[in-house]
Amino acid sequence: MHRTVKHAGYWLVALTTLTMALAMTACAPGTEAPPSPEPPAPGAAQPSPGAGQPAGAAQPASQPKRGGIFVVMADATSQGADYHSTSSIGMIEAFSNIHASILELSPDDRVTVRGYLATSWQASADGTTFTFKIREGLKTHKGKPFNAEDVAYSVYRMVERPGKVTGARSGCLRAVVKRATAPDPTTVVIELKAPAASFIPCMTNPYLAIQPKYVVETVDRENRIMQPEEIDGVG
């Protein structure tokens, strides 16, 4: 009899504890899902792209803008506006972005010769005449037409050095070239004094870039120095 009463007391305590626990759970505030954001009112300002992103987060790439002025710092003093009269490596840094040569070395290996202004070229059987086909539809940075006549005149200019042209870096041309002509707007014919294995490598020299005829012919005719505002090219 004593054992039965004792067991009944244990059950009573357990039942009381369970009842209190259930009551406390029922009275606790419920956890609800956060309300959905209200749609913006018509005409309300929309958040800009990237708003709320941490500083430095990548932003969508914008469309490139054509034109404008790009200012760079250089450690070389300008030798003038006429590229055919310059000789320092610092001038290549500037003018190689303005002017183009007939041929160039591939940046992949600095050995393979490829066309720049020229699309193709071939030599005569005796190796004294080279014919270059020039790209069609070229225009200078100032919108002037550019064709084989511009190329032929620049070659003539670097060889003959009319007016005040020094041709400081065109010695490899003067040593072998007899004349340059443009029989049509896309063809330049360069005749050599004799066969020369150095001719094609010479034509890749970045100092021998081509300048527009309308600029340099005027400068040569007036026997004066080119001014910075006259600079134009197709590089």
Disulfide bonds with the S-S distance in Angstrom:
Cys172-Cys202 1.97
